[in-house]
Amino acid sequence: MLGKVRRLFVIKTKWEAYLIIYALALGAMDRGSHYLTQYPGWGGWLLMAACSGAVFLGGAKILDALRYERERTEP
């Protein structure tokens, strides 16, 4: 039973990875818009850029991990 629950949290396809990256991007841009209201000017824009940059880095890492796992399991 625990194995079935654990499978829900494993990213197996690129489609699932893209959905997760999209959700991360929505949350990051929402947080970035809050930064723009809290810190008007350059500080807010820099924090918003950091939020979007984190999504780019995280998304690339997720996609690389999928490719690594696929290459590891194929003979």
N, C-alpha and C positions, 0 to 999 in steps of 0.2 A: 504494500500500500504506500509506503514511504517513497518507493521508487517511482510510482506514478505521479506523486506530488512533485518530486524532484524534476521530472521531465518537463513540467510546466515552466520551469525557470531556465531551461536550456535553449539557447538560440541555435536552431538547426539549419535554417535556410536564409538566403539573402533577403527574401521578402520579410521575414520576421525581424531581421537586423534593420532593414529600412524603416519598418514601423516603430521600432524602439528608438532609432536615431531621430525620427520625426517627433516622437513624444518628448525626447530630450530637448530638441530644438524649440518646441513650443514652450516648455518650461523655462528654458534659458532666455528666450526673448521676452517672456512675461517678466522674469526677474530683471532683465535689462531695462525694460520700460519703467519698472519701479525705481531702478537706479537713476534713470533720467529725471524723474520727478523729485527724488530725494537729494540728488547732487546735480543741480543744473550746471551746464557748461561743459568744459573739457573733461572734468572728473567723471561725470555721468556717462559721457560718450566712451571714455576709456574702459570703464567698468562694463558697459554694454558690449564693447568689442571683446573684452576678456570672456564674457559669457558665451558669445558666439564662437570664439576661438576654442573654447573648451569642448563645444559640441563637435567641431571639426576634428579635433584630436581624438576625442572619444569614439566618434564614428569611424574614423580610419582604423583605430585599434580594434574595434569590433569586427570590421570587415577583414582585416588581416588575420585575426584569430580564426574566423570562419575558414579562410583559405588554408591556414596552417592545419586546422583539424581535418579538412577534406584531404589534404595531401598526406597527412599522417595515416589516415585510415585506408587510403587506396594503395593497392600493391604496386 
